[in-house]
Amino acid sequence: MKKSIGARTIVFPTPVFVVGTYDKAGKPNVMTAAWAGICCSSPPCVAVSLRKATYTYGNIMEHKAFTISIPSETHVKEADYFGIASGRKADKFSATGLTPVKSDLVDAPYVKEFPLVLECKVLHTLEIGLHTQFVGEILDVKADEAVLGEKRLPDIEKVKPIVFAPEVRGYYGVGDYLGRAFSIGKKL
């Protein structure tokens, strides 16, 4: 029997996305966000929800663009720092030693050392209570050669993305391969 635990922000897995923006002066900034995910396949889009109080919120409103950098397990400390520190007070790239790279297609930076990047222009904004959801059209995906696998697409076991458990505030790696999607269910 299932037990009610109330209305809470619990979904597994929750991604760890690092949102890249420029401020009004052109300073690169990043913040970690977990209220995010793919939201449309055509056009390819990603959604990320941010509080208005964040520095990144204002930057996205100003530039109508953002990037999503996907950190690997080796950069979990940096990803956590990006969510703790405010870009108003800190230069997060200098503090972590990571490198901002100007996107080719949008007015936003991404993290050079992270293996997977999405370059997005804002299509829609939606006010949802405490958060504003930004829907960004993915104009390009960039991947390090080292994480490409079959069909020259990113391999999840090589990217080693981080997932977040919101209510317990824990970071985790990706688990075991269970089977091919849209295939293993055909055996029923």
MARNUBA-168803 format. One record per atom (N, C-alpha, C): atom name; residue number from 1; x, y, z. Coordinates in steps of 0.2 Angstrom, whole numbers. Example, Ala and Ser with C-alpha at 12.3 -4.5 7.8 and 13.67 -1.06 7.14 Angstrom:
! MARNUBA-168803
+-------+-----+-------+-------+-------+
| atome | num |  east | north |    up |
+-------+-----+-------+-------+-------+
|     N |   1 |    66 |   -28 |    39 |
|    CA |   1 |    62 |   -22 |    39 |
|     C |   1 |    66 |   -16 |    39 |
|     N |   2 |    64 |   -11 |    35 |
|    CA |   2 |    68 |    -5 |    36 |
|     C |   2 |    64 |     0 |    39 |
+-------+-----+-------+-------+-------+
END
This chain:
! MARNUBA-168803
+-------+-----+-------+-------+-------+
| atome | num |  east | north |    up |
+-------+-----+-------+-------+-------+
|     N |   1 |     4 |    -6 |     0 |
|    CA |   1 |     0 |     0 |     0 |
|     C |   1 |     4 |     6 |     0 |
|     N |   2 |     3 |    11 |    -4 |
|    CA |   2 |     6 |    17 |    -4 |
|     C |   2 |     4 |    22 |     1 |
|     N |   3 |     9 |    26 |     4 |
|    CA |   3 |     7 |    31 |     9 |
|     C |   3 |     8 |    38 |     6 |
|     N |   4 |     3 |    42 |     7 |
|    CA |   4 |     3 |    49 |     5 |
|     C |   4 |     9 |    53 |     9 |
|     N |   5 |    13 |    56 |     5 |
|    CA |   5 |    18 |    61 |     8 |
|     C |   5 |    17 |    68 |     6 |
|     N |   6 |    11 |    69 |     3 |
|    CA |   6 |     9 |    76 |     2 |
|     C |   6 |    12 |    79 |    -5 |
|     N |   7 |    10 |    85 |    -7 |
|    CA |   7 |    12 |    88 |   -13 |
|     C |   7 |    19 |    91 |   -12 |
|     N |   8 |    24 |    88 |   -15 |
|    CA |   8 |    31 |    89 |   -15 |
|     C |   8 |    35 |    89 |   -21 |
|     N |   9 |    41 |    92 |   -22 |
|    CA |   9 |    45 |    92 |   -28 |
|     C |   9 |    49 |    85 |   -28 |
|     N |  10 |    46 |    80 |   -29 |
|    CA |  10 |    49 |    73 |   -30 |
|     C |  10 |    48 |    70 |   -36 |
|     N |  11 |    53 |    69 |   -40 |
|    CA |  11 |    53 |    66 |   -47 |
|     C |  11 |    60 |    63 |   -47 |
|     N |  12 |    60 |    57 |   -49 |
|    CA |  12 |    67 |    54 |   -51 |
|     C |  12 |    67 |    52 |   -58 |
|     N |  13 |    73 |    53 |   -61 |
|    CA |  13 |    78 |    57 |   -59 |
|     C |  13 |    77 |    65 |   -61 |
|     N |  14 |    80 |    69 |   -57 |
|    CA |  14 |    80 |    76 |   -59 |
|     C |  14 |    86 |    78 |   -62 |
|     N |  15 |    87 |    81 |   -68 |
|    CA |  15 |    93 |    83 |   -71 |
|     C |  15 |    97 |    88 |   -67 |
|     N |  16 |   103 |    88 |   -68 |
|    CA |  16 |   108 |    94 |   -66 |
|     C |  16 |   110 |    97 |   -72 |
|     N |  17 |   107 |   103 |   -73 |
|    CA |  17 |   108 |   107 |   -79 |
|     C |  17 |   112 |   113 |   -76 |
|     N |  18 |   117 |   115 |   -80 |
|    CA |  18 |   120 |   122 |   -79 |
|     C |  18 |   118 |   127 |   -84 |
|     N |  19 |   115 |   132 |   -82 |
|    CA |  19 |   112 |   137 |   -86 |
|     C |  19 |   117 |   142 |   -87 |
|     N |  20 |   119 |   144 |   -94 |
|    CA |  20 |   124 |   149 |   -95 |
|     C |  20 |   121 |   155 |   -98 |
|     N |  21 |   123 |   161 |   -95 |
|    CA |  21 |   120 |   167 |   -98 |
|     C |  21 |   126 |   173 |   -97 |
|     N |  22 |   124 |   178 |  -101 |
|    CA |  22 |   128 |   184 |  -100 |
|     C |  22 |   124 |   189 |   -96 |
|     N |  23 |   128 |   193 |   -92 |
|    CA |  23 |   124 |   199 |   -88 |
|     C |  23 |   124 |   205 |   -93 |
|     N |  24 |   122 |   211 |   -91 |
|    CA |  24 |   121 |   217 |   -95 |
|     C |  24 |   128 |   219 |   -97 |
|     N |  25 |   133 |   218 |   -93 |
|    CA |  25 |   140 |   220 |   -94 |
|     C |  25 |   144 |   215 |   -99 |
|     N |  26 |   141 |   210 |  -100 |
|    CA |  26 |   144 |   205 |  -104 |
|     C |  26 |   148 |   199 |  -100 |
|     N |  27 |   147 |   200 |   -94 |
|    CA |  27 |   151 |   195 |   -89 |
|     C |  27 |   147 |   188 |   -90 |
|     N |  28 |   151 |   183 |   -91 |
|    CA |  28 |   148 |   176 |   -91 |
|     C |  28 |   146 |   174 |   -84 |
|     N |  29 |   140 |   170 |   -84 |
|    CA |  29 |   138 |   168 |   -78 |
|     C |  29 |   135 |   161 |   -79 |
|     N |  30 |   135 |   157 |   -74 |
|    CA |  30 |   132 |   150 |   -74 |
|     C |  30 |   128 |   149 |   -68 |
|     N |  31 |   123 |   145 |   -68 |
|    CA |  31 |   119 |   143 |   -62 |
|     C |  31 |   117 |   136 |   -63 |
|     N |  32 |   117 |   132 |   -58 |
|    CA |  32 |   114 |   125 |   -58 |
|     C |  32 |   106 |   126 |   -57 |
|     N |  33 |   103 |   122 |   -61 |
|    CA |  33 |    96 |   122 |   -60 |
|     C |  33 |    93 |   114 |   -61 |
|     N |  34 |    89 |   112 |   -57 |
|    CA |  34 |    86 |   105 |   -58 |
|     C |  34 |    79 |   105 |   -60 |
|     N |  35 |    75 |   111 |   -60 |
|    CA |  35 |    68 |   111 |   -62 |
|     C |  35 |    69 |   112 |   -70 |
|     N |  36 |    70 |   106 |   -73 |
|    CA |  36 |    71 |   107 |   -80 |
|     C |  36 |    71 |   100 |   -84 |
|     N |  37 |    70 |   101 |   -91 |
|    CA |  37 |    70 |    95 |   -95 |
|     C |  37 |    68 |    96 |  -102 |
|     N |  38 |    68 |    91 |  -106 |
|    CA |  38 |    66 |    92 |  -113 |
|     C |  38 |    58 |    92 |  -113 |
|     N |  39 |    56 |    97 |  -117 |
|    CA |  39 |    48 |    98 |  -117 |
|     C |  39 |    45 |    98 |  -124 |
|     N |  40 |    49 |    97 |  -129 |
|    CA |  40 |    46 |    97 |  -136 |
|     C |  40 |    51 |    93 |  -140 |
|     N |  41 |    49 |    89 |  -145 |
|    CA |  41 |    53 |    86 |  -150 |
|     C |  41 |    53 |    90 |  -156 |
|     N |  42 |    48 |    94 |  -158 |
|    CA |  42 |    48 |    97 |  -165 |
|     C |  42 |    44 |   104 |  -164 |
|     N |  43 |    48 |   110 |  -163 |
|    CA |  43 |    55 |   110 |  -163 |
|     C |  43 |    58 |   107 |  -157 |
|     N |  44 |    64 |   105 |  -157 |
|    CA |  44 |    67 |   103 |  -151 |
|     C |  44 |    68 |   108 |  -146 |
|     N |  45 |    65 |   107 |  -140 |
|    CA |  45 |    65 |   112 |  -134 |
|     C |  45 |    67 |   109 |  -128 |
|     N |  46 |    69 |   114 |  -123 |
|    CA |  46 |    71 |   112 |  -116 |
|     C |  46 |    67 |   117 |  -112 |
|     N |  47 |    65 |   115 |  -106 |
|    CA |  47 |    62 |   120 |  -102 |
|     C |  47 |    66 |   120 |   -95 |
|     N |  48 |    67 |   126 |   -93 |
|    CA |  48 |    70 |   127 |   -86 |
|     C |  48 |    66 |   132 |   -82 |
|     N |  49 |    65 |   131 |   -76 |
|    CA |  49 |    61 |   135 |   -72 |
|     C |  49 |    66 |   138 |   -66 |
|     N |  50 |    66 |   145 |   -66 |
|    CA |  50 |    70 |   149 |   -62 |
|     C |  50 |    66 |   154 |   -57 |
|     N |  51 |    68 |   155 |   -51 |
|    CA |  51 |    65 |   160 |   -47 |
|     C |  51 |    67 |   167 |   -50 |
|     N |  52 |    63 |   172 |   -50 |
|    CA |  52 |    64 |   179 |   -52 |
|     C |  52 |    70 |   182 |   -48 |
|     N |  53 |    71 |   180 |   -42 |
|    CA |  53 |    77 |   182 |   -38 |
|     C |  53 |    84 |   181 |   -41 |
|     N |  54 |    84 |   176 |   -45 |
|    CA |  54 |    91 |   173 |   -47 |
|     C |  54 |    94 |   178 |   -52 |
|     N |  55 |   100 |   179 |   -52 |
|    CA |  55 |   104 |   183 |   -57 |
|     C |  55 |   103 |   181 |   -64 |
|     N |  56 |   102 |   174 |   -65 |
|    CA |  56 |   101 |   171 |   -71 |
|     C |  56 |    95 |   173 |   -74 |
|     N |  57 |    89 |   173 |   -70 |
|    CA |  57 |    83 |   175 |   -73 |
|     C |  57 |    83 |   182 |   -76 |
|     N |  58 |    86 |   187 |   -73 |
|    CA |  58 |    87 |   194 |   -76 |
|     C |  58 |    91 |   193 |   -83 |
|     N |  59 |    96 |   189 |   -83 |
|    CA |  59 |   101 |   189 |   -89 |
|     C |  59 |    97 |   186 |   -94 |
|     N |  60 |    93 |   180 |   -93 |
|    CA |  60 |    89 |   177 |   -99 |
|     C |  60 |    84 |   182 |  -101 |
|     N |  61 |    81 |   186 |   -97 |
|    CA |  61 |    76 |   191 |   -99 |
|     C |  61 |    79 |   196 |  -103 |
|     N |  62 |    85 |   198 |  -102 |
|    CA |  62 |    89 |   203 |  -106 |
|     C |  62 |    91 |   201 |  -112 |
|     N |  63 |    94 |   195 |  -113 |
|    CA |  63 |    97 |   192 |  -119 |
|     C |  63 |    92 |   187 |  -123 |
|     N |  64 |    87 |   185 |  -120 |
|    CA |  64 |    83 |   180 |  -123 |
|     C |  64 |    86 |   174 |  -126 |
|     N |  65 |    91 |   172 |  -122 |
|    CA |  65 |    95 |   166 |  -124 |
|     C |  65 |    98 |   163 |  -118 |
|     N |  66 |   100 |   157 |  -118 |
|    CA |  66 |   104 |   153 |  -113 |
|     C |  66 |   107 |   147 |  -116 |
|     N |  67 |   112 |   144 |  -112 |
|    CA |  67 |   114 |   137 |  -114 |
|     C |  67 |   113 |   133 |  -108 |
|     N |  68 |   113 |   126 |  -110 |
|    CA |  68 |   113 |   121 |  -105 |
|     C |  68 |   119 |   117 |  -105 |
|     N |  69 |   123 |   117 |  -100 |
|    CA |  69 |   129 |   113 |  -100 |
|     C |  69 |   128 |   107 |   -96 |
|     N |  70 |   129 |   101 |   -98 |
|    CA |  70 |   128 |    95 |   -94 |
|     C |  70 |   135 |    93 |   -91 |
|     N |  71 |   135 |    94 |   -84 |
|    CA |  71 |   142 |    92 |   -81 |
|     C |  71 |   142 |    84 |   -80 |
|     N |  72 |   148 |    82 |   -80 |
|    CA |  72 |   149 |    75 |   -79 |
|     C |  72 |   151 |    74 |   -71 |
|     N |  73 |   151 |    68 |   -69 |
|    CA |  73 |   152 |    66 |   -62 |
|     C |  73 |   158 |    69 |   -60 |
|     N |  74 |   163 |    70 |   -64 |
|    CA |  74 |   170 |    73 |   -62 |
|     C |  74 |   169 |    80 |   -60 |
|     N |  75 |   164 |    83 |   -61 |
|    CA |  75 |   163 |    90 |   -60 |
|     C |  75 |   157 |    92 |   -55 |
|     N |  76 |   155 |    87 |   -51 |
|    CA |  76 |   150 |    88 |   -46 |
|     C |  76 |   151 |    93 |   -41 |
|     N |  77 |   157 |    94 |   -39 |
|    CA |  77 |   158 |   100 |   -34 |
|     C |  77 |   157 |   107 |   -38 |
|     N |  78 |   159 |   107 |   -44 |
|    CA |  78 |   159 |   114 |   -47 |
|     C |  78 |   151 |   115 |   -49 |
|     N |  79 |   148 |   110 |   -51 |
|    CA |  79 |   140 |   110 |   -52 |
|     C |  79 |   137 |   112 |   -46 |
|     N |  80 |   139 |   110 |   -40 |
|    CA |  80 |   135 |   112 |   -34 |
|     C |  80 |   137 |   119 |   -32 |
|     N |  81 |   143 |   121 |   -33 |
|    CA |  81 |   145 |   128 |   -32 |
|     C |  81 |   141 |   133 |   -36 |
|     N |  82 |   140 |   131 |   -42 |
|    CA |  82 |   136 |   135 |   -47 |
|     C |  82 |   129 |   136 |   -44 |
|     N |  83 |   127 |   132 |   -41 |
|    CA |  83 |   120 |   133 |   -38 |
|     C |  83 |   120 |   136 |   -31 |
|     N |  84 |   126 |   136 |   -28 |
|    CA |  84 |   126 |   140 |   -21 |
|     C |  84 |   128 |   147 |   -22 |
|     N |  85 |   133 |   149 |   -26 |
|    CA |  85 |   135 |   155 |   -26 |
|     C |  85 |   131 |   160 |   -31 |
|     N |  86 |   131 |   166 |   -30 |
|    CA |  86 |   127 |   171 |   -34 |
|     C |  86 |   132 |   174 |   -39 |
|     N |  87 |   130 |   175 |   -45 |
|    CA |  87 |   134 |   178 |   -50 |
|     C |  87 |   134 |   186 |   -49 |
|     N |  88 |   129 |   188 |   -45 |
|    CA |  88 |   130 |   195 |   -43 |
|     C |  88 |   136 |   197 |   -38 |
|     N |  89 |   138 |   192 |   -35 |
|    CA |  89 |   144 |   193 |   -30 |
|     C |  89 |   150 |   189 |   -32 |
|     N |  90 |   149 |   184 |   -36 |
|    CA |  90 |   155 |   180 |   -38 |
|     C |  90 |   156 |   179 |   -45 |
|     N |  91 |   163 |   178 |   -47 |
|    CA |  91 |   164 |   176 |   -54 |
|     C |  91 |   165 |   169 |   -53 |
|     N |  92 |   160 |   165 |   -55 |
|    CA |  92 |   160 |   158 |   -54 |
|     C |  92 |   165 |   154 |   -58 |
|     N |  93 |   166 |   157 |   -64 |
|    CA |  93 |   171 |   154 |   -68 |
|     C |  93 |   178 |   154 |   -65 |
|     N |  94 |   180 |   160 |   -63 |
|    CA |  94 |   187 |   161 |   -60 |
|     C |  94 |   187 |   157 |   -53 |
|     N |  95 |   182 |   157 |   -49 |
|    CA |  95 |   182 |   153 |   -43 |
|     C |  95 |   183 |   145 |   -44 |
|     N |  96 |   180 |   143 |   -50 |
|    CA |  96 |   181 |   135 |   -51 |
|     C |  96 |   187 |   134 |   -56 |
|     N |  97 |   189 |   138 |   -59 |
|    CA |  97 |   195 |   137 |   -64 |
|     C |  97 |   192 |   134 |   -71 |
|     N |  98 |   185 |   134 |   -71 |
|    CA |  98 |   182 |   132 |   -78 |
|     C |  98 |   182 |   138 |   -83 |
|     N |  99 |   181 |   136 |   -89 |
|    CA |  99 |   182 |   141 |   -95 |
|     C |  99 |   175 |   142 |   -98 |
|     N | 100 |   173 |   149 |   -98 |
|    CA | 100 |   167 |   151 |  -102 |
|     C | 100 |   169 |   151 |  -110 |
|     N | 101 |   164 |   148 |  -114 |
|    CA | 101 |   165 |   149 |  -121 |
|     C | 101 |   159 |   152 |  -124 |
|     N | 102 |   160 |   157 |  -128 |
|    CA | 102 |   154 |   160 |  -131 |
|     C | 102 |   151 |   155 |  -136 |
|     N | 103 |   144 |   155 |  -135 |
|    CA | 103 |   140 |   151 |  -140 |
|     C | 103 |   141 |   153 |  -147 |
|     N | 104 |   141 |   149 |  -152 |
|    CA | 104 |   141 |   151 |  -159 |
|     C | 104 |   134 |   154 |  -161 |
|     N | 105 |   129 |   152 |  -158 |
|    CA | 105 |   122 |   153 |  -161 |
|     C | 105 |   118 |   158 |  -157 |
|     N | 106 |   119 |   158 |  -150 |
|    CA | 106 |   115 |   162 |  -146 |
|     C | 106 |   120 |   167 |  -141 |
|     N | 107 |   117 |   172 |  -138 |
|    CA | 107 |   121 |   176 |  -134 |
|     C | 107 |   121 |   174 |  -127 |
|     N | 108 |   125 |   169 |  -126 |
|    CA | 108 |   126 |   165 |  -120 |
|     C | 108 |   132 |   161 |  -120 |
|     N | 109 |   135 |   160 |  -114 |
|    CA | 109 |   141 |   156 |  -114 |
|     C | 109 |   140 |   149 |  -111 |
|     N | 110 |   144 |   144 |  -113 |
|    CA | 110 |   144 |   138 |  -110 |
|     C | 110 |   150 |   136 |  -107 |
|     N | 111 |   150 |   130 |  -103 |
|    CA | 111 |   156 |   128 |   -99 |
|     C | 111 |   160 |   123 |  -104 |
|     N | 112 |   166 |   125 |  -106 |
|    CA | 112 |   171 |   121 |  -110 |
|     C | 112 |   172 |   114 |  -108 |
|     N | 113 |   173 |   113 |  -101 |
|    CA | 113 |   175 |   107 |   -98 |
|     C | 113 |   169 |   102 |   -98 |
|     N | 114 |   163 |   104 |   -99 |
|    CA | 114 |   157 |   100 |   -98 |
|     C | 114 |   156 |    96 |  -105 |
|     N | 115 |   155 |    90 |  -105 |
|    CA | 115 |   155 |    86 |  -111 |
|     C | 115 |   149 |    87 |  -116 |
|     N | 116 |   143 |    90 |  -114 |
|    CA | 116 |   137 |    91 |  -118 |
|     C | 116 |   134 |    98 |  -117 |
|     N | 117 |   132 |   101 |  -122 |
|    CA | 117 |   130 |   108 |  -122 |
|     C | 117 |   124 |   109 |  -127 |
|     N | 118 |   119 |   112 |  -124 |
|    CA | 118 |   113 |   114 |  -129 |
|     C | 118 |   113 |   122 |  -129 |
|     N | 119 |   113 |   124 |  -135 |
|    CA | 119 |   112 |   132 |  -136 |
|     C | 119 |   105 |   133 |  -138 |
|     N | 120 |   102 |   138 |  -134 |
|    CA | 120 |    95 |   139 |  -134 |
|     C | 120 |    93 |   146 |  -135 |
|     N | 121 |    88 |   148 |  -139 |
|    CA | 121 |    85 |   154 |  -139 |
|     C | 121 |    78 |   154 |  -136 |
|     N | 122 |    76 |   159 |  -132 |
|    CA | 122 |    70 |   159 |  -128 |
|     C | 122 |    64 |   159 |  -133 |
|     N | 123 |    59 |   154 |  -133 |
|    CA | 123 |    53 |   154 |  -136 |
|     C | 123 |    47 |   157 |  -132 |
|     N | 124 |    47 |   155 |  -126 |
|    CA | 124 |    41 |   156 |  -122 |
|     C | 124 |    43 |   157 |  -115 |
|     N | 125 |    40 |   161 |  -111 |
|    CA | 125 |    40 |   161 |  -104 |
|     C | 125 |    34 |   160 |  -101 |
|     N | 126 |    33 |   157 |   -95 |
|    CA | 126 |    27 |   156 |   -92 |
|     C | 126 |    28 |   157 |   -84 |
|     N | 127 |    24 |   161 |   -81 |
|    CA | 127 |    24 |   162 |   -74 |
|     C | 127 |    21 |   156 |   -71 |
|     N | 128 |    24 |   153 |   -66 |
|    CA | 128 |    21 |   147 |   -62 |
|     C | 128 |    23 |   148 |   -55 |
|     N | 129 |    19 |   152 |   -51 |
|    CA | 129 |    20 |   152 |   -44 |
|     C | 129 |    27 |   156 |   -43 |
|     N | 130 |    31 |   153 |   -39 |
|    CA | 130 |    37 |   155 |   -37 |
|     C | 130 |    42 |   155 |   -43 |
|     N | 131 |    41 |   151 |   -48 |
|    CA | 131 |    46 |   151 |   -53 |
|     C | 131 |    43 |   153 |   -60 |
|     N | 132 |    48 |   155 |   -64 |
|    CA | 132 |    46 |   157 |   -71 |
|     C | 132 |    49 |   151 |   -76 |
|     N | 133 |    45 |   148 |   -80 |
|    CA | 133 |    48 |   143 |   -84 |
|     C | 133 |    50 |   146 |   -91 |
|     N | 134 |    56 |   145 |   -93 |
|    CA | 134 |    59 |   147 |   -99 |
|     C | 134 |    59 |   141 |  -104 |
|     N | 135 |    55 |   142 |  -110 |
|    CA | 135 |    56 |   137 |  -115 |
|     C | 135 |    61 |   139 |  -120 |
|     N | 136 |    66 |   135 |  -121 |
|    CA | 136 |    71 |   137 |  -126 |
|     C | 136 |    71 |   132 |  -132 |
|     N | 137 |    71 |   135 |  -138 |
|    CA | 137 |    72 |   131 |  -143 |
|     C | 137 |    79 |   129 |  -144 |
|     N | 138 |    81 |   123 |  -144 |
|    CA | 138 |    88 |   120 |  -145 |
|     C | 138 |    90 |   121 |  -152 |
|     N | 139 |    95 |   126 |  -153 |
|    CA | 139 |    97 |   128 |  -160 |
|     C | 139 |   103 |   123 |  -162 |
|     N | 140 |   107 |   121 |  -157 |
|    CA | 140 |   112 |   116 |  -158 |
|     C | 140 |   114 |   112 |  -152 |
|     N | 141 |   116 |   106 |  -153 |
|    CA | 141 |   119 |   102 |  -147 |
|     C | 141 |   127 |   101 |  -149 |
|     N | 142 |   131 |   102 |  -144 |
|    CA | 142 |   138 |   101 |  -145 |
|     C | 142 |   140 |    96 |  -140 |
|     N | 143 |   144 |    91 |  -142 |
|    CA | 143 |   147 |    86 |  -138 |
|     C | 143 |   154 |    85 |  -139 |
|     N | 144 |   158 |    84 |  -134 |
|    CA | 144 |   165 |    82 |  -134 |
|     C | 144 |   165 |    75 |  -138 |
|     N | 145 |   170 |    75 |  -143 |
|    CA | 145 |   172 |    69 |  -146 |
|     C | 145 |   172 |    63 |  -142 |
|     N | 146 |   175 |    63 |  -136 |
|    CA | 146 |   176 |    58 |  -131 |
|     C | 146 |   170 |    55 |  -129 |
|     N | 147 |   164 |    58 |  -129 |
|    CA | 147 |   158 |    55 |  -126 |
|     C | 147 |   153 |    53 |  -132 |
|     N | 148 |   156 |    53 |  -138 |
|    CA | 148 |   151 |    51 |  -144 |
|     C | 148 |   152 |    43 |  -144 |
|     N | 149 |   146 |    40 |  -145 |
|    CA | 149 |   146 |    33 |  -146 |
|     C | 149 |   143 |    31 |  -153 |
|     N | 150 |   139 |    26 |  -152 |
|    CA | 150 |   135 |    23 |  -158 |
|     C | 150 |   132 |    29 |  -162 |
|     N | 151 |   132 |    29 |  -168 |
|    CA | 151 |   129 |    33 |  -173 |
|     C | 151 |   132 |    40 |  -172 |
|     N | 152 |   138 |    41 |  -168 |
|    CA | 152 |   141 |    48 |  -167 |
|     C | 152 |   136 |    52 |  -163 |
|     N | 153 |   132 |    49 |  -158 |
|    CA | 153 |   128 |    52 |  -154 |
|     C | 153 |   131 |    52 |  -147 |
|     N | 154 |   129 |    56 |  -142 |
|    CA | 154 |   132 |    56 |  -135 |
|     C | 154 |   130 |    49 |  -132 |
|     N | 155 |   135 |    46 |  -129 |
|    CA | 155 |   133 |    40 |  -125 |
|     C | 155 |   133 |    42 |  -117 |
|     N | 156 |   127 |    40 |  -114 |
|    CA | 156 |   126 |    42 |  -107 |
|     C | 156 |   131 |    39 |  -103 |
|     N | 157 |   134 |    33 |  -104 |
|    CA | 157 |   139 |    30 |  -100 |
|     C | 157 |   146 |    34 |  -101 |
|     N | 158 |   147 |    37 |  -106 |
|    CA | 158 |   153 |    41 |  -107 |
|     C | 158 |   152 |    49 |  -104 |
|     N | 159 |   146 |    51 |  -105 |
|    CA | 159 |   144 |    58 |  -103 |
|     C | 159 |   145 |    58 |   -95 |
|     N | 160 |   142 |    53 |   -92 |
|    CA | 160 |   141 |    52 |   -85 |
|     C | 160 |   138 |    58 |   -82 |
|     N | 161 |   132 |    59 |   -84 |
|    CA | 161 |   128 |    65 |   -81 |
|     C | 161 |   126 |    64 |   -74 |
|     N | 162 |   125 |    69 |   -70 |
|    CA | 162 |   123 |    69 |   -63 |
|     C | 162 |   116 |    70 |   -63 |
|     N | 163 |   113 |    66 |   -58 |
|    CA | 163 |   106 |    67 |   -57 |
|     C | 163 |   105 |    70 |   -50 |
|     N | 164 |    99 |    73 |   -48 |
|    CA | 164 |    98 |    76 |   -42 |
|     C | 164 |    92 |    73 |   -38 |
|     N | 165 |    92 |    72 |   -32 |
|    CA | 165 |    86 |    69 |   -28 |
|     C | 165 |    85 |    75 |   -24 |
|     N | 166 |    79 |    79 |   -26 |
|    CA | 166 |    78 |    86 |   -22 |
|     C | 166 |    76 |    85 |   -15 |
|     N | 167 |    72 |    81 |   -13 |
|    CA | 167 |    70 |    81 |    -6 |
|     C | 167 |    76 |    79 |    -1 |
|     N | 168 |    80 |    75 |    -3 |
|    CA | 168 |    86 |    73 |     1 |
|     C | 168 |    92 |    77 |    -1 |
|     N | 169 |    92 |    81 |    -6 |
|    CA | 169 |    98 |    85 |    -8 |
|     C | 169 |   104 |    81 |    -9 |
|     N | 170 |   103 |    76 |   -13 |
|    CA | 170 |   108 |    71 |   -15 |
|     C | 170 |   110 |    71 |   -23 |
|     N | 171 |   116 |    70 |   -24 |
|    CA | 171 |   118 |    70 |   -31 |
|     C | 171 |   120 |    62 |   -32 |
|     N | 172 |   118 |    60 |   -38 |
|    CA | 172 |   119 |    53 |   -40 |
|     C | 172 |   122 |    52 |   -47 |
|     N | 173 |   125 |    47 |   -49 |
|    CA | 173 |   127 |    45 |   -55 |
|     C | 173 |   121 |    41 |   -59 |
|     N | 174 |   122 |    40 |   -65 |
|    CA | 174 |   117 |    36 |   -69 |
|     C | 174 |   118 |    28 |   -67 |
|     N | 175 |   113 |    25 |   -67 |
|    CA | 175 |   113 |    17 |   -65 |
|     C | 175 |   114 |    13 |   -71 |
|     N | 176 |   113 |     7 |   -70 |
|    CA | 176 |   114 |     1 |   -75 |
|     C | 176 |   109 |     2 |   -81 |
|     N | 177 |   112 |     0 |   -87 |
|    CA | 177 |   108 |    -1 |   -93 |
|     C | 177 |   103 |    -7 |   -92 |
|     N | 178 |    96 |    -5 |   -93 |
|    CA | 178 |    91 |   -10 |   -92 |
|     C | 178 |    88 |   -13 |   -99 |
|     N | 179 |    89 |   -10 |  -104 |
|    CA | 179 |    86 |   -12 |  -110 |
|     C | 179 |    85 |    -7 |  -115 |
|     N | 180 |    83 |    -9 |  -121 |
|    CA | 180 |    82 |    -4 |  -127 |
|     C | 180 |    75 |    -1 |  -127 |
|     N | 181 |    74 |     5 |  -126 |
|    CA | 181 |    68 |     9 |  -126 |
|     C | 181 |    64 |     7 |  -133 |
|     N | 182 |    57 |     7 |  -132 |
|    CA | 182 |    53 |     5 |  -138 |
|     C | 182 |    54 |    -2 |  -141 |
|     N | 183 |    57 |    -6 |  -136 |
|    CA | 183 |    59 |   -13 |  -139 |
|     C | 183 |    57 |   -18 |  -133 |
|     N | 184 |    60 |   -17 |  -127 |
|    CA | 184 |    59 |   -22 |  -122 |
|     C | 184 |    52 |   -23 |  -120 |
|     N | 185 |    48 |   -18 |  -121 |
|    CA | 185 |    40 |   -19 |  -120 |
|     C | 185 |    37 |   -23 |  -125 |
|     N | 186 |    40 |   -24 |  -130 |
|    CA | 186 |    36 |   -28 |  -136 |
|     C | 186 |    36 |   -36 |  -134 |
|     N | 187 |    40 |   -38 |  -129 |
|    CA | 187 |    40 |   -45 |  -127 |
|     C | 187 |    34 |   -46 |  -122 |
|     N | 188 |    30 |   -42 |  -121 |
|    CA | 188 |    24 |   -43 |  -117 |
|     C | 188 |    18 |   -45 |  -121 |
+-------+-----+-------+-------+-------+
END
